[in-house]
Amino acid sequence: MPGAIALVGASGGVGRHALAHLLAWTVDTVRAGSRDPRRVPTGDPRVQARPVDLTDRGSLDAFCAGCHTVVNCAGPAVTVGDTVARAAARAGAAYVDAAGDDGLYRAVAALPGAADRVAVISAGMMPGLSGLLPAYLAGHLPGARRLTGWVGGRDGFSPGAAWDFLAVGEGGYGEPLAAWRDGARRSRALAAQVGVAVPFFDEPVLLQPYLSTETERLAGRLRLTDVDWWSAFAGSRVPAALADGARRASASRAGPVDAAERTGPAEAADLADAVDALCRAAELDAFGRPRYQVLLVELSGPTGSRVLACRGAGANALTGAAVALGAVAAAAGDLPPGVHHLAEAVDPTWAVDRLRSSPAVTALHVEDGPLARYEPIEEGVA
């Protein structure tokens, strides 16, 4: 891989993990950018810590200049938007973003020369691994008809992640309570469930149904008839904070700048309070407990069932691994020009092989048979 990869947001929660994965996966040089480059881990001589300011076009252009690939791990995504993507386009570089879905896809595809450059978005835990892992499993069960997925656990929220989570309602990511039935989306097909014991999760969880556009595209590609997808939350405080945040976000579903412009400072401040409350709730729920994320998928069809369980150290770590997958594939020239979602761009077998060696992944199992054969973990029982 001649040249360098420019990593924006290298000192953040996701960026630090992305940097570690890029270095582990044999990338020669990483230009690691942060508002404060002193916060960038620089123990490896291949790391070039540089200052970069996303609000200053000149600073961003100078940071990206001369790099063959630009990776964005800065957030919140609802505020950053396509800012880094435009800088990558001006530099003539490939682009990889840990966030985004339909809205960012359209924005990046509309940039001049987009059809001639590689861009990969939705390169995170969800969307990203949440589409890639089911695709891998489908390769081992041809003719599958039904998919059920669970993603979540006990983890923290960074302020940027909390902004994005609460803003997801109008971001084109999907529909709460919806499911895939008879080959099409069906609204209000499912309801939230409280205190459910799910295999591979450490404790009973709150399940909230959510059909993302990533999952819809996956269902269409695999010709699935039925899909249920659940977000899983452990602890009691996060669900309450999410409910309160949803109420506040109904007045303003954007980042702090856009919210002030659209609905006024009072509404923006109210949403900011909801973000703070969600971060505090997650910290309290995780206090003194192991933090983890689980992506669990069950696929079934006429020839049987298979289960994939991936356990990670946290959402930031798994997202860092996912965006590094996209960056390595783009930098190696393995992807055709154009704008791609990670789950639809990289080879699932190659990606899973990489993930098996990732420090972000503490376990990754693929098993024959239905999920019902596995006993849920009883809290407090080894």
C-alpha positions in Angstrom: 0.0 0.0 0.0 2.1 3.0 -1.2 1.5 6.3 0.4 -0.5 6.9 3.6 -4.0 6.6 5.0 -5.4 9.8 6.6 -7.4 9.0 9.7 -9.6 11.8 10.9 -10.7 11.5 14.6 -7.7 9.3 15.5 -7.8 10.2 19.2 -11.5 9.5 19.7 -13.2 6.4 21.1 -13.6 4.8 17.6 -10.5 6.3 16.1 -8.1 4.8 18.6 -9.4 1.3 17.8 -9.3 2.0 14.1 -5.7 3.2 14.4 -4.7 0.0 16.3 -6.3 -2.2 13.7 -4.8 -0.4 10.7 -1.4 -0.8 12.2 -2.0 -4.5 13.0 -3.3 -5.2 9.6 0.0 -4.2 7.9 -0.8 -0.6 6.8 2.5 1.1 6.3 1.8 4.7 7.3 -1.2 6.3 9.0 -1.5 10.1 9.2 -3.5 10.3 12.5 -5.4 13.5 12.9 -7.0 15.1 15.9 -7.8 18.6 17.2 -5.1 17.8 19.8 -2.5 15.6 18.2 -0.9 15.0 21.7 -3.9 12.7 22.4 -3.0 10.4 19.5 -1.2 7.2 20.5 2.2 7.5 18.8 4.1 4.4 20.1 4.4 3.1 16.5 6.9 4.9 14.2 4.4 4.5 11.3 2.0 6.9 13.0 2.2 10.5 12.0 0.2 12.6 14.5 -1.1 15.8 12.9 -3.6 18.5 13.9 -6.8 18.8 11.9 -9.9 21.0 12.3 -13.0 19.8 10.6 -14.5 23.3 10.7 -11.5 24.7 8.7 -11.5 23.7 5.1 -7.9 24.6 4.6 -6.8 22.5 7.7 -8.8 19.5 6.4 -7.5 19.8 2.9 -3.9 20.1 4.1 -4.4 17.0 6.3 -5.8 14.9 3.4 -3.3 16.0 0.7 -1.1 13.3 -0.7 -3.0 10.4 1.0 -4.5 7.6 -1.1 -7.3 6.9 1.4 -9.1 9.1 3.9 -10.9 7.5 6.9 -13.4 9.4 9.0 -14.0 8.4 12.6 -15.0 11.8 13.8 -18.5 12.5 15.1 -21.3 13.0 15.7 -22.2 11.9 12.2 -25.3 14.1 12.2 -23.0 17.1 12.5 -20.0 16.0 10.4 -22.1 14.9 7.5 -20.1 14.7 4.3 -17.5 17.3 5.4 -14.6 14.8 5.4 -16.0 13.1 2.2 -15.8 16.3 0.3 -12.2 16.9 1.5 -11.3 13.3 0.3 -12.8 14.1 -3.0 -10.8 17.3 -3.4 -7.7 15.2 -2.6 -8.6 12.6 -5.2 -8.5 9.9 -2.4 -10.6 6.9 -1.6 -13.0 7.5 1.3 -14.2 5.3 4.2 -16.6 6.4 6.9 -17.5 4.6 10.1 -21.0 6.1 10.1 -23.8 7.0 7.7 -26.4 5.1 5.6 -28.8 6.3 3.0 -28.4 10.0 3.5 -24.6 10.0 3.5 -24.7 7.6 0.6 -26.6 10.0 -1.5 -24.4 12.9 -0.5 -21.2 11.1 -1.3 -22.6 9.8 -4.6 -23.5 13.3 -5.6 -19.9 14.6 -5.3 -18.0 15.4 -8.5 -16.1 12.4 -9.8 -17.8 10.0 -7.3 -18.2 7.3 -9.9 -14.4 7.2 -10.5 -13.3 6.9 -6.8 -13.9 4.3 -4.1 -16.0 5.3 -1.2 -17.2 3.0 1.6 -19.8 4.1 4.2 -21.7 2.4 7.0 -18.4 0.9 8.1 -19.3 0.5 11.8 -20.8 -2.1 14.2 -24.3 -1.2 13.1 -24.7 -0.5 10.2 -21.7 -2.5 9.0 -20.9 -5.7 10.9 -24.7 -6.1 11.4 -25.0 -6.7 7.7 -21.6 -8.3 7.0 -21.9 -11.1 9.6 -25.4 -12.3 8.3 -24.0 -12.3 4.8 -21.2 -14.5 5.9 -23.6 -16.9 7.6 -25.8 -17.0 4.5 -22.8 -18.2 2.5 -22.9 -21.4 4.6 -26.6 -21.9 4.4 -27.8 -21.6 0.8 -31.6 -21.1 0.4 -32.1 -19.7 3.8 -35.5 -18.1 4.2 -35.7 -16.6 7.7 -33.3 -14.4 9.7 -33.4 -13.2 13.3 -30.7 -10.9 14.7 -29.9 -9.3 18.0 -27.3 -6.6 18.6 -26.4 -4.9 21.9 -25.3 -5.6 25.4 -23.9 -3.5 28.3 -21.8 -0.6 27.1 -21.2 3.1 27.4 -22.3 5.9 25.1 -19.9 8.6 23.9 -21.6 12.0 23.4 -21.1 11.7 19.7 -22.7 8.2 19.6 -25.5 9.4 21.8 -26.3 12.3 19.4 -26.3 9.8 16.5 -28.5 7.3 18.3 -31.1 9.8 19.3 -31.0 11.4 15.8 -31.4 8.1 13.9 -35.2 8.5 13.6 -35.0 10.9 10.6 -31.7 9.8 9.3 -32.9 7.2 6.8 -31.6 4.2 8.8 -34.9 2.3 9.2 -38.1 2.0 11.1 -38.8 1.1 14.8 -41.2 -1.8 15.4 -41.1 -2.9 11.7 -40.1 -6.4 10.5 -39.6 -8.1 7.1 -42.7 -10.2 6.2 -43.3 -12.2 3.0 -40.5 -10.3 1.3 -41.5 -6.8 2.2 -41.3 -4.3 5.1 -44.3 -4.5 7.5 -44.8 -1.6 9.9 -45.6 -2.2 13.5 -45.2 -5.9 13.2 -43.3 -6.3 16.5 -43.3 -4.7 20.0 -40.7 -4.2 22.6 -40.0 -7.0 25.1 -38.7 -6.5 28.6 -36.4 -8.9 30.6 -35.8 -11.4 27.8 -33.2 -14.1 28.3 -31.3 -14.5 25.0 -28.5 -17.0 24.5 -25.0 -15.5 24.5 -26.1 -12.4 26.4 -24.9 -12.1 30.0 -28.2 -11.2 31.4 -31.9 -10.6 30.5 -32.2 -7.6 28.2 -34.7 -5.1 26.9 -35.4 -5.9 23.2 -36.5 -3.1 20.8 -37.4 -4.1 17.3 -35.8 -2.1 14.5 -35.7 -2.8 10.8 -32.8 -0.9 9.3 -32.4 -0.1 5.6 -29.2 -2.2 5.7 -31.2 -5.2 6.9 -33.8 -4.5 4.2 -31.2 -4.5 1.5 -29.7 -7.7 3.0 -33.1 -9.4 3.0 -33.6 -8.4 -0.7 -30.2 -9.7 -1.8 -30.7 -13.0 0.0 -34.4 -13.3 -1.0 -35.4 -13.8 2.6 -39.1 -14.1 3.4 -39.0 -13.0 7.1 -36.6 -11.0 9.2 -36.8 -9.9 12.9 -34.1 -7.6 14.1 -33.7 -6.6 17.8 -31.6 -4.0 19.6 -30.8 -5.3 23.0 -30.1 -3.2 26.1 -28.9 -4.5 29.5 -29.5 -2.5 32.7 -32.5 -0.5 33.8 -31.3 3.1 33.3 -30.5 3.1 29.5 -34.1 2.1 28.5 -35.6 4.9 30.5 -33.1 7.4 29.1 -33.8 6.2 25.6 -37.6 6.7 26.1 -37.0 10.2 27.4 -34.5 10.9 24.6 -37.0 9.8 21.9 -39.5 12.2 23.3 -37.1 15.1 23.1 -35.7 14.1 19.8 -39.2 14.3 18.3 -38.8 18.1 18.5 -35.3 18.1 17.1 -33.6 15.1 15.5 -30.2 16.7 14.5 -26.9 17.7 15.9 -26.6 20.7 18.1 -25.9 23.2 15.3 -28.8 22.1 13.0 -31.1 21.8 16.0 -30.5 25.4 16.9 -31.1 26.5 13.4 -34.3 24.5 12.9 -36.1 24.7 16.2 -34.3 27.2 18.3 -31.8 27.2 21.2 -34.2 25.9 23.7 -35.0 22.7 21.8 -31.3 22.2 21.0 -30.5 22.5 24.7 -33.2 20.1 25.5 -31.8 17.5 23.1 -28.3 18.1 24.5 -29.7 17.4 28.0 -31.1 14.1 26.6 -27.7 13.2 25.2 -26.0 13.9 28.6 -28.7 11.8 30.4 -28.2 8.9 28.0 -24.4 9.0 28.5 -24.8 9.1 32.3 -27.4 6.3 32.3 -25.1 4.0 30.3 -22.2 4.7 32.6 -24.3 3.9 35.7 -25.6 0.7 34.1 -22.1 -0.4 33.2 -20.5 0.6 36.5 -18.6 -2.3 38.1 -19.8 -4.7 35.3 -18.1 -6.1 32.3 -18.8 -4.1 29.1 -19.6 -6.1 26.1 -21.5 -6.1 22.8 -23.0 -9.1 21.1 -24.0 -9.6 17.5 -26.1 -12.7 17.3 -27.7 -14.1 14.1 -29.8 -17.1 13.4 -30.5 -18.1 9.8 -32.9 -20.9 8.9 -34.3 -22.6 5.8 -35.4 -25.9 4.3 -31.9 -27.4 4.8 -31.6 -26.5 8.5 -30.4 -23.6 10.7 -27.1 -22.0 11.6 -26.1 -19.5 14.3 -23.3 -16.9 14.4 -22.4 -15.3 17.7 -19.8 -12.5 17.8 -18.9 -11.0 21.1 -16.9 -7.8 21.3 -15.2 -5.5 23.9 -17.6 -2.7 23.1 -19.2 -0.7 20.3 -16.3 1.6 19.8 -13.9 -1.4 19.5 -16.1 -3.2 17.0 -16.7 -0.1 15.0 -12.9 0.6 14.9 -12.4 -2.9 13.5 -15.1 -2.5 10.9 -13.9 0.8 9.6 -10.4 -0.6 9.4 -11.7 -3.5 7.3 -13.1 -1.0 4.8 -9.9 1.1 4.8 -7.7 -1.9 4.2 -9.9 -3.1 1.3 -10.0 0.3 -0.3 -6.3 1.0 0.1 -5.4 -2.4 -1.4 -7.5 -1.7 -4.5 -9.8 -4.6 -3.8 -13.0 -2.5 -4.4 -14.4 -1.2 -7.7 -15.0 2.6 -8.1 -18.2 4.0 -6.8 -20.0 4.4 -3.4 -20.5 1.2 -1.4 -21.9 0.1 2.0 -19.3 -1.9 3.8 -21.6 -5.0 4.2 -22.1 -5.1 0.4 -18.6 -4.3 -0.6 -16.0 -6.5 1.1 -15.8 -10.2 0.9 -17.5 -11.7 4.0 -15.1 -14.6 4.4 -12.1 -12.3 4.2 -13.7 -10.0 6.7 -14.5 -12.7 9.2 -11.0 -14.1 8.9 -9.7 -10.7 9.9 -12.1 -10.3 12.7 -11.1 -13.6 14.2 -7.6 -12.0 14.9 -9.0 -8.7 16.0 -8.5 -7.5 19.6 -12.0 -6.1 19.5 -13.5 -9.5 19.1 -13.4 -11.7 22.2 -15.3 -14.6 20.6 -16.7 -15.5 17.2 -18.6 -18.8 16.8 -20.5 -20.3 13.9 -22.6 -23.4 14.9 -25.0 -25.7 13.2 -28.5 -26.0 14.5 -31.2 -23.6 15.8 -30.6 -21.1 18.6 -33.1 -22.9 20.8 -30.6 -25.5 21.6 -28.5 -23.0 23.5 -29.4 -22.2 27.1 -29.5 -18.5 28.0 -26.9 -17.4 30.6 -28.4 -17.0 34.1 -27.1 -13.8 35.7 -24.8 -14.7 38.5 -24.3 -18.3 37.4 -21.0 -19.4 35.9 
